[in-house]
Amino acid sequence: MHCAMSGAVITWGGYLNIAPGHVTELLLPVQGRVRMEAAMRHRAMYKGTTPPWKETYRKRCVERLKSNRSRLLDKFRQVGERVNAGAGGSFLVQEVMEEEWKAMQLQSSSLPSLWQKDSISQAFGVLQDTEELVTLDDIKQELLLEEQAMVQEIESIIQFENDCLDSVVGLNGNEVVCPVCNRNYLTVTSCFVLCQCGVYINCKSHGMNMEKLQALLEANISAHASCCNELPVFSVGLGSEGMSSMFMSCSVCDAVAIII
């Protein structure tokens, strides 16, 4: 039989026996290890994984950003050229993150300490936890990429609209090319719209003029271009009252609009 003694621990043939007076002395380091392992497990929950609030905040920010697409499109249309971005090269990202930050603060009381700040800007300024800071920055970078894709799409829409308008509006701005034949200029009076190709529309009840017709064409072309990249087709047919009307239609998205 093999016997070995070391302090409070006596081993007999591979079995562990603890001297009675040294139980507490042995338990203290064991308890310390348990606490340390628990802390390590807690840290591991967040290291290399997504904090519980991140995915919710990220999704809400992306959804809010996408819902502002039409607003950004209108902004580009009003300016008529490339809109200057705000701080950090962003148009809406900072605003979107601030709005969702405040919305989530109101809806949840179990968020981590960084959410006690009144704004996302304050959190970025005082945040000490590197992992939380990286998490917020990851969300911001994702939103910036999403916004950049939106801007590129909007710029394509604006260019497409301009190309469409160039095909129906004369160079001097006071003439409108017939959108039906794309060859001749329309003759527009308060009573009728006429083209050499055979287009004749009685518009006495509309009080039509060149500016009004041009505005109607621009509005309908822009509305269509915002949701479809196909060129619309213009034609003349009978309207609901049995009178000749000018229609704009698209075979791709099935859109139909009455111009006059």
Residue frames as qw, qx, qy, qz and C-alpha x, y, z in Angstrom:
[[0.000, 0.890, 0.455, 0.000, 0.00, 0.00, 0.00],
 [0.439, 0.305, 0.003, 0.845, 1.32, 3.40, -0.98],
 [0.261, -0.850, -0.401, 0.219, 0.94, 6.33, 1.34],
 [0.411, 0.295, 0.033, 0.862, 1.91, 9.95, 0.65],
 [0.227, -0.794, -0.451, 0.339, 1.34, 12.98, 2.83],
 [0.324, 0.293, 0.142, 0.888, 1.40, 16.60, 1.71],
 [0.181, -0.206, 0.158, -0.949, 0.11, 19.24, 4.14],
 [0.567, 0.039, 0.436, -0.698, -3.62, 18.72, 4.63],
 [0.821, 0.305, -0.220, -0.430, -3.96, 16.17, 1.83],
 [0.423, -0.360, 0.832, -0.011, -3.18, 12.49, 2.40],
 [0.722, 0.318, -0.388, -0.477, -3.42, 10.03, -0.49],
 [0.575, -0.231, 0.775, -0.128, -3.82, 6.28, 0.10],
 [0.463, 0.128, 0.831, 0.281, -3.37, 4.23, -3.03],
 [0.082, 0.274, 0.558, 0.779, -4.72, 7.00, -5.27],
 [0.256, -0.749, -0.597, -0.129, -7.61, 7.97, -2.94],
 [0.123, 0.504, -0.157, 0.840, -7.84, 11.53, -1.60],
 [0.503, -0.628, -0.560, 0.197, -8.31, 12.11, 2.14],
 [0.071, 0.709, -0.076, 0.697, -8.46, 15.54, 3.75],
 [0.358, -0.109, -0.666, 0.645, -7.25, 16.15, 7.27],
 [0.167, -0.752, -0.636, 0.045, -10.18, 17.46, 9.39],
 [0.285, -0.715, -0.160, 0.618, -8.49, 20.72, 10.41],
 [0.193, -0.328, 0.425, 0.821, -7.76, 21.78, 6.89],
 [0.339, 0.561, 0.743, 0.134, -11.18, 21.54, 5.16],
 [0.111, 0.929, 0.215, -0.279, -11.75, 25.34, 5.13],
 [0.254, -0.653, 0.457, 0.548, -8.19, 25.94, 3.95],
 [0.341, 0.033, 0.814, 0.469, -8.80, 23.68, 0.93],
 [0.264, 0.696, 0.668, -0.007, -12.30, 25.00, 0.12],
 [0.017, -0.816, -0.039, 0.576, -11.26, 28.67, -0.18],
 [0.070, -0.413, 0.611, 0.672, -9.19, 28.25, -3.33],
 [0.192, 0.307, 0.898, 0.249, -11.89, 25.94, -4.75],
 [0.129, 0.798, 0.513, -0.289, -14.57, 28.61, -4.18],
 [0.043, -0.707, 0.237, 0.665, -12.30, 31.20, -5.80],
 [0.153, -0.125, 0.808, 0.555, -11.89, 29.00, -8.84],
 [0.185, 0.554, 0.812, 0.018, -15.66, 28.51, -9.07],
 [0.086, 0.849, 0.232, -0.467, -16.26, 32.28, -8.97],
 [0.097, -0.560, 0.501, 0.653, -13.53, 32.87, -11.54],
 [0.197, 0.118, 0.889, 0.397, -14.93, 30.19, -13.85],
 [0.176, 0.720, 0.649, -0.172, -18.42, 31.72, -13.53],
 [0.028, 0.810, -0.057, -0.582, -17.05, 35.14, -14.43],
 [0.146, -0.334, 0.718, 0.593, -15.21, 33.68, -17.41],
 [0.226, 0.396, 0.870, 0.186, -18.37, 31.94, -18.60],
 [0.128, 0.830, 0.399, -0.368, -20.31, 35.22, -18.27],
 [0.023, -0.697, 0.346, 0.628, -17.66, 37.09, -20.27],
 [0.227, -0.087, 0.855, 0.458, -17.58, 34.33, -22.88],
 [0.329, 0.617, 0.697, -0.156, -21.31, 34.80, -23.40],
 [0.236, 0.918, 0.122, -0.295, -20.61, 38.20, -24.94],
 [0.152, -0.656, 0.582, 0.456, -17.15, 37.70, -26.37],
 [0.041, -0.153, 0.867, 0.472, -17.40, 36.51, -29.93],
 [0.058, 0.516, 0.851, 0.083, -21.19, 36.44, -29.74],
 [0.051, -0.512, -0.288, -0.807, -23.90, 39.02, -30.30],
 [0.077, 0.070, 0.589, -0.802, -25.18, 40.94, -27.23],
 [0.188, 0.498, 0.839, -0.112, -28.94, 40.36, -26.80],
 [0.180, 0.789, 0.273, -0.519, -29.83, 44.00, -27.63],
 [0.162, -0.424, 0.517, 0.726, -27.60, 44.29, -30.72],
 [0.151, 0.219, 0.849, 0.457, -29.75, 42.35, -33.20],
 [0.050, 0.762, 0.626, -0.158, -32.94, 44.12, -32.12],
 [0.082, -0.791, 0.026, 0.606, -31.33, 47.55, -32.38],
 [0.211, -0.263, 0.663, 0.668, -29.67, 46.69, -35.71],
 [0.167, 0.425, 0.839, 0.296, -32.89, 45.43, -37.30],
 [0.021, 0.840, 0.466, -0.277, -34.87, 48.44, -36.13],
 [0.140, -0.675, 0.242, 0.683, -32.25, 50.85, -37.46],
 [0.195, -0.045, 0.774, 0.601, -32.16, 49.12, -40.85],
 [0.113, 0.610, 0.777, 0.108, -35.96, 49.12, -41.09],
 [0.035, -0.858, -0.245, 0.450, -36.18, 52.81, -40.16],
 [0.191, -0.484, 0.462, 0.718, -33.46, 53.68, -42.68],
 [0.168, 0.190, 0.832, 0.493, -35.27, 51.84, -45.48],
 [0.061, 0.744, 0.656, -0.114, -38.57, 53.50, -44.56],
 [0.071, -0.808, -0.002, 0.585, -36.88, 56.86, -45.20],
 [0.508, 0.069, 0.608, 0.606, -36.01, 55.94, -48.80],
 [0.217, 0.752, 0.526, 0.333, -38.83, 58.03, -50.30],
 [0.247, -0.936, -0.090, 0.233, -37.82, 60.97, -48.12],
 [0.482, -0.474, 0.434, 0.595, -34.24, 60.76, -49.37],
 [0.425, 0.365, 0.647, 0.517, -35.48, 60.44, -52.96],
 [0.049, 0.920, 0.378, 0.093, -37.59, 63.60, -52.55],
 [0.388, -0.804, 0.137, 0.430, -34.56, 65.39, -51.12],
 [0.487, -0.143, 0.573, 0.643, -32.49, 64.51, -54.19],
 [0.289, 0.624, 0.618, 0.382, -35.30, 65.57, -56.52],
 [0.110, -0.953, -0.249, 0.131, -35.73, 68.94, -54.82],
 [0.399, -0.678, 0.310, 0.534, -32.04, 69.78, -55.00],
 [0.679, 0.711, -0.030, -0.179, -31.74, 68.64, -58.61],
 [0.513, 0.606, -0.576, 0.193, -28.15, 67.49, -58.13],
 [0.673, -0.065, -0.666, 0.316, -26.10, 65.44, -55.67],
 [0.495, -0.818, -0.109, -0.271, -27.12, 66.23, -52.14],
 [0.203, 0.594, -0.617, 0.475, -24.33, 67.10, -49.71],
 [0.719, -0.298, -0.620, 0.100, -24.00, 64.49, -47.00],
 [0.446, -0.855, 0.049, -0.260, -23.92, 65.39, -43.33],
 [0.288, -0.716, 0.622, -0.133, -21.33, 64.57, -40.68],
 [0.553, -0.244, 0.796, 0.030, -19.37, 61.42, -41.40],
 [0.133, 0.186, -0.740, -0.633, -20.56, 61.34, -45.01],
 [0.045, 0.356, 0.931, -0.071, -24.04, 60.22, -43.97],
 [0.231, -0.353, -0.346, -0.838, -27.46, 61.55, -44.91],
 [0.673, -0.443, -0.182, -0.563, -29.72, 59.73, -42.44],
 [0.708, -0.010, -0.669, 0.227, -27.66, 57.19, -40.43],
 [0.174, 0.110, -0.551, 0.808, -26.97, 59.39, -37.40],
 [0.481, -0.149, 0.053, -0.862, -30.60, 60.50, -37.23],
 [0.802, -0.087, -0.492, -0.326, -31.87, 56.92, -37.56],
 [0.583, 0.012, -0.693, 0.424, -29.57, 55.63, -34.79],
 [0.056, -0.126, 0.413, -0.900, -30.63, 58.48, -32.47],
 [0.623, -0.143, -0.136, -0.757, -34.35, 57.87, -33.09],
 [0.824, -0.094, -0.544, -0.127, -34.16, 54.12, -32.49],
 [0.374, 0.137, -0.647, 0.650, -31.92, 54.66, -29.44],
 [0.278, -0.128, 0.321, -0.896, -34.59, 56.83, -27.82],
 [0.750, -0.084, -0.308, -0.579, -37.41, 54.51, -28.89],
 [0.743, -0.020, -0.657, 0.124, -35.74, 51.45, -27.33],
 [0.142, 0.164, -0.579, 0.786, -34.96, 53.37, -24.13],
 [0.502, -0.134, 0.127, -0.845, -38.67, 54.07, -23.70],
 [0.838, -0.002, -0.337, -0.430, -39.72, 50.50, -24.44],
 [0.870, -0.060, -0.451, 0.191, -37.21, 48.52, -22.33],
 [0.381, -0.851, 0.258, -0.251, -35.83, 48.96, -18.83],
 [0.895, -0.310, 0.292, 0.131, -33.47, 45.95, -18.98],
 [0.668, 0.686, -0.138, 0.253, -30.90, 47.37, -21.39],
 [0.756, -0.113, -0.229, 0.602, -27.19, 47.50, -20.43],
 [0.335, -0.679, -0.206, 0.620, -25.62, 50.53, -18.76],
 [0.276, -0.061, 0.370, 0.885, -24.58, 52.23, -21.99],
 [0.046, -0.570, -0.655, -0.494, -28.28, 52.81, -22.76],
 [0.295, -0.724, -0.449, 0.432, -28.54, 55.16, -19.79],
 [0.232, -0.230, 0.202, 0.923, -27.03, 57.88, -21.99],
 [0.392, 0.597, 0.316, -0.624, -29.53, 60.32, -23.49],
 [0.634, 0.685, -0.152, -0.326, -28.22, 59.89, -27.03],
 [0.953, 0.174, 0.061, 0.242, -26.08, 57.60, -29.17],
 [0.392, 0.757, -0.240, 0.463, -23.56, 60.44, -29.51],
 [0.425, -0.721, 0.403, -0.371, -23.08, 60.55, -25.72],
 [0.952, -0.181, 0.246, -0.029, -22.65, 56.78, -25.60],
 [0.802, 0.468, -0.067, 0.365, -19.93, 56.88, -28.26],
 [0.132, 0.820, -0.277, 0.484, -18.19, 59.70, -26.38],
 [0.402, -0.620, 0.521, -0.428, -17.97, 58.08, -22.94],
 [0.978, -0.027, -0.092, -0.184, -18.18, 54.36, -23.65],
 [0.250, -0.690, 0.678, -0.042, -15.39, 52.42, -21.93],
 [0.776, -0.009, 0.629, -0.049, -16.41, 48.86, -22.83],
 [0.011, -0.430, 0.654, 0.622, -14.48, 48.07, -26.01],
 [0.173, 0.211, 0.940, 0.207, -16.83, 45.27, -27.02],
 [0.204, 0.736, 0.568, -0.307, -19.92, 47.50, -26.74],
 [0.065, 0.734, -0.210, -0.642, -18.16, 50.27, -28.65],
 [0.084, -0.213, 0.831, 0.506, -17.24, 47.84, -31.43],
 [0.223, 0.450, 0.864, -0.035, -20.82, 46.58, -31.50],
 [0.201, 0.816, 0.292, -0.456, -22.25, 50.08, -32.01],
 [0.024, 0.630, -0.476, -0.613, -19.63, 50.89, -34.62],
 [0.221, 0.039, 0.921, 0.319, -20.44, 47.65, -36.49],
 [0.258, 0.670, 0.675, -0.170, -24.09, 48.68, -36.64],
 [0.108, 0.824, -0.032, -0.555, -23.17, 52.16, -37.85],
 [0.095, -0.420, 0.709, 0.559, -20.93, 50.78, -40.60],
 [0.256, 0.303, 0.903, 0.164, -23.67, 48.41, -41.76],
 [0.212, 0.801, 0.458, -0.321, -26.13, 51.30, -41.91],
 [0.008, 0.719, -0.318, -0.617, -23.66, 53.44, -43.88],
 [0.160, -0.125, 0.862, 0.464, -23.30, 50.65, -46.46],
 [0.223, 0.557, 0.799, -0.040, -27.08, 50.27, -46.66],
 [0.126, 0.845, 0.182, -0.487, -27.48, 54.02, -47.11],
 [0.098, -0.517, 0.573, 0.629, -24.77, 54.10, -49.78],
 [0.207, 0.190, 0.903, 0.324, -26.67, 51.43, -51.74],
 [0.171, 0.755, 0.587, -0.238, -29.86, 53.50, -51.39],
 [0.011, 0.779, -0.134, -0.613, -28.10, 56.64, -52.65],
 [0.149, -0.254, 0.765, 0.573, -26.71, 54.80, -55.68],
 [0.194, 0.456, 0.858, 0.131, -30.19, 53.48, -56.47],
 [0.094, 0.834, 0.369, -0.400, -31.71, 56.94, -56.05],
 [0.065, -0.623, 0.389, 0.675, -29.09, 58.54, -58.30],
 [0.172, 0.051, 0.870, 0.460, -29.95, 55.95, -60.96],
 [0.148, 0.674, 0.717, -0.103, -33.64, 56.79, -60.58],
 [0.020, 0.817, 0.060, -0.573, -32.96, 60.52, -60.92],
 [0.109, -0.397, 0.638, 0.651, -30.84, 59.95, -64.02],
 [0.175, 0.303, 0.900, 0.259, -33.53, 57.71, -65.50],
 [0.121, 0.790, 0.509, -0.320, -36.18, 60.36, -64.83],
 [0.023, -0.720, 0.221, 0.658, -34.04, 63.03, -66.48],
 [0.155, -0.134, 0.810, 0.550, -33.51, 60.83, -69.52],
 [0.167, 0.543, 0.821, 0.054, -37.26, 60.25, -69.79],
 [0.057, 0.844, 0.285, -0.451, -38.04, 63.95, -69.43],
 [0.131, -0.524, 0.466, 0.701, -35.41, 64.88, -72.01],
 [0.195, 0.142, 0.866, 0.438, -37.27, 62.70, -74.48],
 [0.052, 0.703, 0.700, 0.112, -40.54, 64.62, -74.09],
 [0.126, -0.908, -0.164, 0.363, -39.48, 68.16, -73.16],
 [0.590, 0.730, 0.026, 0.343, -37.90, 70.45, -75.77],
 [0.637, 0.070, -0.243, 0.728, -34.50, 72.00, -75.22],
 [0.014, 0.423, -0.054, 0.904, -35.98, 75.47, -74.62],
 [0.017, -0.175, -0.783, 0.597, -38.38, 74.14, -71.98],
 [0.420, 0.322, 0.174, -0.831, -41.40, 75.67, -73.77],
 [0.658, 0.259, -0.496, -0.504, -42.00, 72.74, -76.11],
 [0.661, -0.205, 0.676, -0.255, -43.12, 69.20, -75.40],
 [0.227, 0.260, -0.841, -0.417, -42.25, 66.33, -77.70],
 [0.815, -0.091, -0.156, -0.551, -45.24, 64.11, -78.37],
 [0.393, -0.416, 0.798, -0.186, -44.65, 61.09, -76.08],
 [0.852, 0.256, 0.378, -0.255, -46.72, 58.92, -78.42],
 [0.804, 0.581, -0.001, 0.126, -44.59, 59.30, -81.57],
 [0.645, -0.560, 0.175, 0.490, -41.42, 60.83, -80.02],
 [0.550, 0.274, 0.384, 0.689, -40.88, 62.85, -83.21],
 [0.055, 0.634, 0.297, 0.712, -43.04, 65.96, -83.34],
 [0.036, 0.000, -0.477, 0.878, -43.72, 68.76, -80.89],
 [0.015, -0.600, -0.794, 0.092, -47.21, 68.95, -79.45],
 [0.081, -0.409, -0.153, -0.896, -49.47, 71.90, -80.09],
 [0.275, -0.424, -0.764, 0.402, -51.13, 72.78, -76.80],
 [0.176, -0.425, -0.119, -0.880, -54.02, 75.20, -76.29],
 [0.342, -0.114, 0.584, -0.728, -56.61, 75.61, -73.57],
 [0.783, 0.173, 0.069, -0.593, -59.00, 73.51, -75.67],
 [0.977, 0.207, -0.018, -0.053, -56.94, 70.72, -77.22],
 [0.419, -0.589, 0.623, 0.299, -53.61, 68.91, -77.49],
 [0.796, 0.576, 0.046, -0.180, -52.60, 68.12, -81.06],
 [0.430, -0.498, 0.634, 0.406, -49.76, 66.33, -82.86],
 [0.444, 0.501, -0.491, -0.558, -49.02, 65.72, -86.54],
 [0.044, 0.159, -0.985, -0.047, -48.93, 61.98, -85.81],
 [0.431, -0.352, -0.688, -0.466, -52.69, 62.02, -85.30],
 [0.298, -0.348, -0.696, 0.553, -52.95, 62.67, -81.56],
 [0.191, -0.446, -0.164, -0.859, -55.94, 64.88, -80.79],
 [0.338, -0.388, -0.769, 0.378, -57.26, 65.29, -77.26],
 [0.201, -0.724, -0.257, -0.609, -60.07, 67.62, -76.33],
 [0.511, -0.234, -0.568, 0.602, -59.04, 69.19, -73.02],
 [0.095, -0.614, -0.166, -0.766, -61.31, 72.22, -72.84],
 [0.663, -0.669, -0.239, -0.236, -62.56, 71.23, -69.40],
 [0.820, -0.272, -0.184, 0.469, -58.98, 70.91, -68.06],
 [0.025, -0.994, 0.084, 0.071, -57.81, 74.43, -68.92],
 [0.885, -0.079, 0.177, 0.424, -54.64, 72.93, -70.39],
 [0.225, 0.936, -0.263, -0.061, -51.45, 74.82, -71.25],
 [0.684, 0.487, -0.506, 0.197, -47.87, 73.86, -72.02],
 [0.038, -0.508, 0.665, -0.547, -46.65, 74.25, -68.43],
 [0.737, -0.181, 0.385, -0.526, -49.50, 72.17, -67.02],
 [0.940, 0.267, -0.163, -0.135, -48.99, 69.38, -69.56],
 [0.476, 0.544, -0.599, 0.345, -45.26, 69.34, -68.90],
 [0.313, -0.430, 0.614, -0.584, -45.88, 69.15, -65.13],
 [0.891, -0.018, 0.187, -0.414, -48.32, 66.24, -65.61],
 [0.846, 0.398, -0.351, 0.058, -45.82, 64.32, -67.72],
 [0.216, 0.558, -0.641, 0.480, -42.98, 64.95, -65.26],
 [0.549, -0.348, 0.494, -0.577, -45.07, 63.88, -62.24],
 [0.950, 0.079, 0.097, -0.286, -46.23, 60.62, -63.83],
 [0.729, 0.490, -0.438, 0.190, -42.82, 59.73, -65.27],
 [0.011, 0.549, -0.642, 0.535, -41.16, 60.37, -61.88],
 [0.729, -0.241, 0.388, -0.509, -43.78, 58.34, -60.01],
 [0.964, 0.225, -0.088, -0.114, -43.27, 55.40, -62.35],
 [0.554, 0.578, -0.505, 0.321, -39.47, 55.64, -62.31],
 [0.314, -0.582, 0.552, -0.508, -39.42, 55.47, -58.51],
 [0.744, -0.163, 0.578, -0.292, -40.60, 51.85, -58.62],
 [0.859, 0.321, 0.386, 0.100, -39.75, 50.59, -62.12],
 [0.318, -0.544, 0.439, 0.640, -36.71, 50.95, -64.39],
 [0.440, 0.347, 0.720, 0.409, -38.60, 50.21, -67.61],
 [0.047, 0.085, -0.195, -0.976, -39.46, 53.03, -70.02],
 [0.419, 0.457, 0.639, -0.456, -43.23, 53.67, -70.02],
 [0.193, 0.245, 0.692, 0.651, -45.25, 53.77, -73.24],
 [0.245, 0.383, 0.259, -0.852, -47.70, 56.54, -74.12],
 [0.079, 0.287, 0.837, 0.460, -50.85, 56.05, -76.16],
 [0.356, 0.029, 0.060, -0.932, -54.22, 57.64, -76.88],
 [0.176, -0.268, -0.935, -0.149, -57.49, 55.83, -76.21],
 [0.402, -0.588, -0.346, -0.611, -61.01, 56.36, -74.98],
 [0.002, 0.230, -0.663, 0.712, -61.37, 57.33, -71.34],
 [0.063, 0.305, 0.879, -0.360, -64.20, 56.55, -68.93],
 [0.313, 0.594, 0.307, -0.675, -66.35, 59.32, -70.40],
 [0.697, 0.518, 0.475, 0.140, -65.88, 58.15, -73.98],
 [0.210, 0.962, -0.154, -0.084, -63.46, 61.01, -74.71],
 [0.781, 0.414, -0.301, 0.359, -59.94, 60.63, -76.06],
 [0.526, -0.825, 0.208, -0.007, -57.31, 60.55, -73.31],
 [0.468, 0.625, -0.599, 0.178, -53.54, 60.14, -73.15],
 [0.908, -0.412, 0.022, -0.077, -52.43, 57.07, -71.21],
 [0.144, 0.671, -0.714, 0.138, -49.06, 56.06, -69.82],
 [0.958, -0.179, 0.054, -0.217, -48.56, 52.31, -69.33],
 [0.017, -0.627, 0.779, -0.014, -45.81, 49.81, -68.57],
 [0.858, 0.083, -0.425, -0.275, -45.81, 46.15, -69.63],
 [0.468, 0.250, -0.742, 0.410, -43.28, 45.21, -66.93],
 [0.016, -0.043, -0.689, 0.724, -44.95, 46.54, -63.77],
 [0.048, -0.548, -0.808, -0.214, -48.49, 46.76, -65.27],
 [0.071, -0.496, -0.312, 0.807, -48.79, 50.42, -64.26],
 [0.179, 0.581, 0.580, 0.542, -51.44, 52.49, -66.07],
 [0.137, -0.533, -0.316, 0.773, -51.98, 56.23, -65.62],
 [0.311, 0.795, 0.460, 0.246, -54.19, 58.77, -67.35],
 [0.411, -0.060, -0.013, 0.909, -52.15, 61.88, -68.20],
 [0.257, 0.215, 0.049, -0.941, -54.98, 63.99, -69.68]]
